[in-house]
Amino acid sequence: MPLYDYEVKSKLPFSGISIFSTMSQLAAEHKAINLSQGFPDFEADKELIASVNTYMKSGFNQYAPMAGVMKLREAIAGKVSNLHDTFYNPETEITITSGGTQAIYTAIAACIHEGDEVIIFEPAYDCYVPAVKLHGGIPVLIELNFPDYTINWKEVIKRVTNKTKMIMINNPGNPSCSILREEDIKQLQKITLGTDILILSDEVYEHIIFDNQTHLSMAKFQELANRSIIVASFGKLLHTTGWKIGYCLAPAKIMAEIRKIHQFMVFSVNTPMQYAIADFIAIAENYTTIATFYQQKRDHFIALLKETKFSILPVSGSYFQLATYEKISDEKDLSFCTKMVIENGVAAIPVSAFYGRQTDYKTIRFCFAKKDSTMEAAIERLIKL
């Protein structure tokens, strides 16, 4: 027993266990099919796994360089150039991180100071607001238009002040499943022109875009690229979320500040996996065909979901499907999802968890990065709702 009862003053007094952990734990307790947390239940490429093993056996098991293995940074530079016709210097403008979340946190830590305002669009991935608050920033929350989750640019213009330091973009959006359009890019360019506003662009689902639409990365537009920190994740691309390897792109001066923080957070990232990923993405087909793979899954899940009483919302990107349940219940979405796990054996995420005010449109998020058999088994249970 301790000699005294020391009470820690919380820096995040209103934060608890994330909704992802909560729903996944509930799913495990009730042996439910877990369509809540965003991870695949199928295997990664066998050659990729074998490649990691080869590098391990070949002695690539010690610390990687702080900024990441150069071979991987060069492969990323090639991929970005191939997709967006923009060159990032592997030496000074690309850093390998321990997943996308660490990259986001590190970028905020490097750039946000006490009193800086950060515009965040909701529903927002749950790490954004806490990271801003932890560094003394002020989250400025702007809700996307429901149900198409477009940006209200008139509202953005009203909310920009001389304290605005950063605008956070999530493209494709999680959980919104929406993507940026040309008009969004024009508005973003117009709003930031002549300012020192940074853009933190979370593009971890960059390769999962549907219906022959184009991913409008900040890297495509030089004016925006010059002020942008772009975050990406190999977990989504390679079906390896547990590897926790991502990267960020930024102009050299900004990246220098990010690396100052990065070196004291994780210093470096898994060495043999970096080498294996470098070999894997050197083949363009390994990242250009994933959209087709996931579109087939999206379309199959939508076809299945039509057998239920859920109403389906559009999905332009990511591997999630939003659906409303107003034809089933008038309960709050958290209560509905909890009951669905316990009584129907399927776990999903209530979208109100992604809003600061818990805005509730009776909408929930399913993950379709699953085997067809998993989705089909889930629908058999959801039909009974």
C-alpha positions in Angstrom: 0.0 0.0 0.0 1.3 3.5 -0.7 2.3 5.7 2.2 0.2 8.5 0.9 -2.7 9.0 -1.5 -1.3 11.2 -4.3 -3.9 12.6 -6.6 -2.8 13.4 -10.2 -4.3 16.5 -11.6 -5.7 15.4 -15.0 -4.7 17.2 -18.1 -7.7 15.6 -19.9 -10.3 15.6 -17.1 -13.2 14.9 -19.5 -11.5 12.1 -21.4 -11.9 8.4 -20.7 -11.4 5.1 -22.6 -11.9 5.6 -26.3 -15.2 4.5 -27.9 -13.1 2.0 -30.0 -11.8 0.3 -27.0 -15.2 0.4 -25.3 -17.1 -1.2 -28.1 -14.4 -3.8 -28.9 -14.3 -4.9 -25.3 -18.1 -5.1 -25.2 -18.0 -7.1 -28.4 -15.5 -9.5 -26.9 -17.5 -9.9 -23.7 -20.7 -10.8 -25.7 -18.9 -12.8 -28.4 -20.3 -10.3 -31.0 -19.1 -9.8 -34.5 -16.9 -6.7 -34.3 -17.6 -4.2 -37.1 -16.7 -1.3 -34.8 -13.0 -0.9 -34.6 -11.3 -0.2 -38.0 -9.1 -3.2 -38.6 -9.2 -6.0 -41.2 -9.9 -9.6 -40.1 -8.1 -11.0 -43.2 -4.4 -11.6 -43.6 -1.7 -9.2 -45.1 0.1 -10.1 -48.2 2.2 -13.3 -47.7 5.1 -12.0 -49.6 5.2 -8.9 -47.5 5.2 -11.0 -44.3 8.0 -13.2 -45.8 10.0 -10.1 -46.6 9.9 -8.8 -43.0 11.1 -12.2 -41.9 13.9 -12.2 -44.4 15.1 -8.8 -43.2 14.9 -10.0 -39.6 17.1 -13.1 -40.4 19.5 -10.8 -42.3 20.3 -8.8 -39.2 18.2 -5.7 -39.7 17.0 -5.7 -36.1 18.6 -2.6 -34.5 17.5 1.0 -34.4 16.6 2.6 -37.6 17.7 6.2 -38.3 15.6 8.7 -36.4 13.8 10.0 -39.5 13.3 6.5 -40.9 15.1 4.1 -43.2 16.3 6.0 -46.3 15.1 3.2 -48.6 11.6 3.7 -47.4 11.7 7.5 -47.5 12.9 7.2 -51.1 10.1 4.8 -51.9 7.5 7.2 -50.4 9.0 10.1 -52.4 8.6 8.0 -55.5 5.0 7.1 -54.7 4.0 10.7 -53.9 5.6 11.9 -57.1 3.9 9.1 -59.1 0.5 10.0 -57.7 0.6 13.7 -57.2 3.5 15.0 -59.4 5.1 16.6 -56.4 8.6 15.8 -55.1 9.4 15.6 -51.3 13.0 15.4 -50.4 13.6 12.1 -48.6 16.4 13.6 -46.6 14.5 16.6 -45.1 10.8 16.4 -45.9 9.7 12.8 -45.1 9.7 11.2 -41.6 8.6 7.6 -40.7 6.4 7.5 -37.6 4.8 5.0 -35.3 1.5 5.1 -37.1 -0.7 8.0 -38.2 -1.8 9.0 -34.7 1.7 9.6 -33.5 2.4 11.6 -36.6 -0.7 13.8 -35.9 0.2 14.2 -32.2 3.8 15.1 -33.0 2.9 17.6 -35.7 0.5 19.4 -33.2 3.1 19.2 -30.5 5.7 20.9 -32.8 3.4 23.6 -34.1 0.7 24.5 -31.6 1.4 26.9 -28.7 -0.6 28.2 -25.8 -3.7 30.1 -27.1 -3.4 29.0 -30.8 -6.7 28.2 -32.4 -7.1 25.0 -34.4 -10.1 24.5 -36.7 -11.4 21.0 -36.5 -14.3 19.6 -38.6 -16.7 17.3 -36.8 -17.4 14.4 -36.7 -13.6 14.2 -36.0 -11.3 11.3 -35.4 -11.0 11.2 -31.6 -7.3 12.0 -31.2 -7.5 15.5 -32.7 -9.1 17.5 -29.9 -7.1 16.0 -27.0 -3.8 16.5 -28.8 -4.6 20.2 -29.4 -5.7 20.7 -25.8 -2.7 19.0 -24.3 -0.5 21.6 -26.0 -2.5 24.6 -24.9 -4.3 25.0 -28.2 -8.0 25.9 -28.5 -10.1 23.6 -30.7 -12.5 25.5 -32.9 -15.2 22.9 -33.7 -17.2 23.2 -36.9 -19.8 20.6 -37.8 -19.9 19.2 -41.3 -23.3 19.4 -43.1 -25.4 16.3 -42.5 -26.0 13.9 -44.2 -23.4 14.4 -47.0 -20.7 15.7 -44.6 -19.7 18.7 -46.7 -17.8 21.7 -45.3 -19.7 24.9 -44.5 -17.1 27.3 -45.8 -19.1 30.4 -44.9 -18.9 29.2 -41.3 -15.2 28.6 -41.6 -14.6 32.1 -42.8 -16.5 33.4 -39.8 -14.5 31.3 -37.4 -11.0 32.2 -38.7 -9.3 34.8 -36.5 -5.8 36.2 -36.0 -5.3 33.4 -33.5 -6.0 30.7 -36.1 -2.8 28.6 -36.4 -4.0 25.5 -38.1 -6.8 23.9 -40.0 -7.1 20.1 -39.7 -8.4 18.2 -42.7 -9.3 14.5 -42.8 -9.5 13.3 -46.4 -11.1 10.8 -46.9 -12.9 11.4 -43.7 -13.2 9.0 -40.7 -16.1 8.6 -39.8 -17.7 10.9 -42.4 -16.5 8.7 -45.4 -16.6 11.9 -47.5 -13.8 13.4 -49.6 -12.6 16.8 -50.6 -13.8 18.3 -53.9 -12.3 20.9 -56.2 -14.4 23.6 -54.6 -13.1 22.7 -51.2 -9.5 23.1 -52.4 -10.4 26.5 -53.9 -11.9 27.6 -50.6 -9.0 26.4 -48.6 -6.6 28.2 -50.9 -8.6 31.4 -50.6 -8.9 31.3 -46.8 -5.2 30.6 -46.2 -3.8 32.9 -48.8 -1.6 35.6 -47.2 -1.8 34.0 -43.8 0.5 31.9 -41.7 -2.2 29.2 -41.1 -0.9 25.7 -41.3 -2.8 22.7 -42.7 -2.6 19.3 -41.0 -4.0 16.9 -43.5 -4.8 13.4 -42.2 -4.8 11.3 -45.4 -4.4 7.8 -43.9 -7.2 6.5 -46.2 -5.6 8.2 -49.2 -5.7 5.0 -51.4 -9.2 4.0 -50.6 -11.3 6.2 -52.9 -14.3 4.9 -54.7 -16.2 5.3 -58.0 -13.2 6.5 -60.0 -13.0 9.7 -58.0 -9.6 11.4 -57.4 -7.9 11.8 -54.1 -7.2 15.6 -53.8 -4.1 15.4 -51.5 -2.6 18.7 -50.2 0.5 17.5 -52.1 -1.2 18.1 -55.4 -1.5 21.9 -54.9 1.8 23.7 -54.4 0.3 26.7 -52.6 -1.3 24.3 -50.1 1.7 21.9 -49.9 3.9 24.7 -48.8 1.9 25.1 -45.6 0.8 21.5 -45.1 1.8 18.6 -42.9 0.4 15.4 -44.6 -0.1 12.3 -42.5 -0.4 8.8 -43.9 -0.5 5.2 -42.6 0.7 1.9 -44.0 -1.7 0.1 -41.7 -4.6 1.0 -43.9 -2.8 0.3 -47.1 -1.2 -3.0 -46.2 -3.9 -4.5 -43.9 -1.4 -4.3 -41.0 -2.8 -1.9 -38.5 -0.9 -3.7 -35.7 2.4 -2.7 -37.2 1.8 1.0 -36.4 3.9 2.4 -39.1 3.0 5.7 -40.9 4.7 8.8 -42.2 4.4 12.5 -42.6 5.4 14.9 -45.3 6.1 18.6 -44.8 8.3 21.4 -46.1 11.9 21.1 -44.6 11.5 24.0 -42.1 8.4 22.5 -40.6 9.7 19.0 -40.7 12.8 20.1 -38.8 10.5 21.1 -35.9 8.5 17.9 -36.1 11.7 15.8 -35.9 12.7 17.6 -32.8 9.6 16.3 -31.1 9.6 12.9 -32.8 13.1 12.0 -31.5 12.0 12.3 -27.9 8.7 10.5 -28.4 9.7 7.2 -30.2 13.1 8.1 -31.7 12.7 5.5 -34.5 10.4 2.9 -35.9 10.5 -0.8 -36.5 13.5 -1.5 -38.7 12.9 -4.7 -40.7 9.3 -3.7 -41.4 10.5 -0.4 -42.9 12.7 -2.3 -45.4 10.0 -4.7 -46.3 7.5 -1.9 -46.9 10.0 -0.1 -49.0 10.3 -3.1 -51.3 6.5 -3.6 -51.4 5.5 0.0 -52.4 8.2 0.2 -55.0 5.7 -1.8 -57.1 3.0 0.7 -57.9 0.3 -2.0 -58.3 0.6 -2.7 -54.6 -1.0 0.7 -53.8 -3.0 1.5 -56.9 -5.3 -1.5 -56.8 -6.5 -1.3 -53.2 -9.4 1.0 -54.1 -10.8 -1.7 -56.4 -10.4 -4.3 -53.6 -12.3 -2.2 -51.1 -14.9 -1.0 -53.5 -15.9 -4.6 -54.0 -16.2 -5.0 -50.2 -18.2 -1.7 -49.9 -20.6 -2.7 -52.6 -21.1 -6.2 -51.2 -21.7 -4.8 -47.7 -24.2 -2.2 -49.1 -26.1 -5.0 -50.9 -26.3 -6.9 -47.7 -27.2 -3.9 -45.6 -30.2 -3.3 -47.9 -31.8 -6.4 -46.5 -32.1 -4.6 -43.2 -34.0 -1.6 -42.0 -30.9 0.6 -41.9 -30.8 3.6 -44.2 -27.5 3.8 -46.1 -25.4 7.0 -46.4 -23.0 7.7 -49.3 -19.4 6.4 -49.0 -16.7 8.1 -51.1 -13.7 6.8 -49.3 -12.3 4.9 -46.3 -13.4 1.4 -45.3 -16.4 2.4 -43.3 -20.1 2.6 -44.0 -22.4 5.0 -42.2 -26.1 4.1 -41.7 -29.0 5.7 -39.9 -31.4 3.6 -37.8 -34.4 6.0 -37.5 -36.7 3.3 -39.0 -35.6 0.9 -36.2 -35.4 3.0 -33.0 -35.5 6.5 -31.5 -32.8 5.7 -28.9 -29.6 7.7 -28.6 -26.9 6.2 -30.8 -24.7 5.0 -27.9 -27.6 3.2 -26.3 -28.6 1.7 -29.6 -25.1 0.4 -30.3 -24.7 -1.0 -26.8 -28.0 -2.8 -27.1 -27.1 -4.1 -30.6 -24.0 -5.7 -29.2 -25.8 -7.3 -26.3 -29.0 -8.4 -28.0 -28.0 -8.8 -31.6 -24.3 -9.7 -31.4 -23.0 -7.0 -33.7 -20.7 -4.1 -32.7 -20.6 -0.7 -34.5 -19.6 2.8 -33.4 -22.0 5.5 -32.5 -21.1 8.6 -34.6 -22.0 11.0 -31.7 -18.7 9.9 -30.1 -16.9 11.9 -32.8 -18.6 15.2 -31.8 -17.7 17.5 -28.9 -21.4 18.1 -28.2 -22.3 14.4 -28.8 -24.5 15.5 -31.8 -26.8 12.6 -32.5 -28.2 12.0 -36.0 -29.1 8.4 -35.2 -26.1 7.3 -37.2 -23.6 4.5 -36.7 -20.4 3.4 -38.3 -19.7 -0.1 -39.6 -16.3 -1.3 -40.7 -16.4 -3.4 -43.9 -12.7 -4.2 -43.9 -13.7 -7.8 -43.2 -14.0 -11.2 -44.8 -17.2 -11.6 -46.8 -18.2 -14.4 -44.5 -17.9 -12.0 -41.5 -20.1 -9.3 -43.1 -22.7 -11.9 -44.1 -22.8 -13.4 -40.6 -23.3 -9.9 -39.2 -26.2 -9.1 -41.6 -27.9 -12.3 -40.7 -28.1 -10.9 -37.1 -28.9 -7.3 -38.2 -31.9 -8.4 -40.3 -33.6 -9.3 -37.0 -33.6 -5.7 -35.8 
